[in-house]
Amino acid sequence: MPKRFRAAFPVALAMLGVAAIVTPALAADEDCPDHPRSEWMSQDAITTKAKEQGYDVRGVKADDGCWQVKGYDKDGKRVQLYYDPVSGEILKVQN
């Protein structure tokens, strides 16, 4: 191994280790709970919930274990909301 790479190798290895620890933790924050589909709130119920929270709902679909709601917030900004399908809790908001 050339001399210039020997000095950088420990740093690169440390960065790789940090990435291996941090990446799964970040991904876990975005994952939806693993609930059986039979326990999910109905699409109509999640639509109603989003509307009651002030969103102008334009579409609702199941997405990777969450209800994904597309629409607009009270300021007219486009949003995507990800709801826990059982509790109805908002897990993530994307603008």
N, C-alpha and C positions, 0 to 999 in steps of 0.2 A: 504494500500500500504506500503510495507517495506520501512524503512527509507532510505536505499541506493538508491532506485528507485525514491524517492521524489526529491532528488537533481538533478538527471539526467533528470527528466521529462521536466522541462522548456527548457533545451538545446535541447532535442529531438524534442519538439514541435516547437522550433524556426527553427531547421534544416528542418523539414517537411514543414514549411511555405515558406522558401527560395526555396526549391525544387519545390513547387507548383507554384511559380512565375517564376522561371528560366526555367523549363522544357518546357512549351509551347513556350517561346521565342526562345529557341534553335530549337525546332521542326519547328517553322515557317520559320526559315532561310533555311531549307532544302526543304520546300514545293514548288511545282511548281505552277505558277499562274493558275487560273481556267479559261481557255479559251475554247470556243466552238471548237470542233474538226474541224468544217468547216473553222476556221480561221488559222489553223496550217499550217506551212511551210510543203512542201512535204518531204517525206523521202529522195528522191534524192537531194533536195535542202539542207537539213541539212548535208547529206553525203558530198556534194560538199563543203559546208562551212567548215566543219571539215578538209577536205583535204587541202583546201586553207590556213588553219591555221597551217598546218604542221603535222597533225596527219595521221598515217597510219591506216585507218579505217578498222576494221574487222567485225563489226556488228552494226546495228542500230535498235532500237525498241522503242515503246512508253512505258513509265514506270511512272505510277502515275502522269500523267499530264505533263511530260517532254519527250523530245527525249533523250534517253540514247544511247550514242555512245561508243562502246568498241574498243580499238585499242592500238596503241603505239605512244609515243611522239617522238620528233626528236632525243632523246638520246636512243631510243629503250626500254624505260620503259613502262610497261603496264599501261594503264589509262582507267578510265571510266569517261566520261564527261556527264553532264546533261545540256541540252540546253532548254531555254525558247522556246516553240514551235512556238510562233508568232514572237518574236523579233530576235530569233537566238542567244541571249546572253547566254554565258556560266554561269550557276548558281552555278555549283559545279564541282570539279575535285577530283576524288579519284585515288590514286596510288595503 
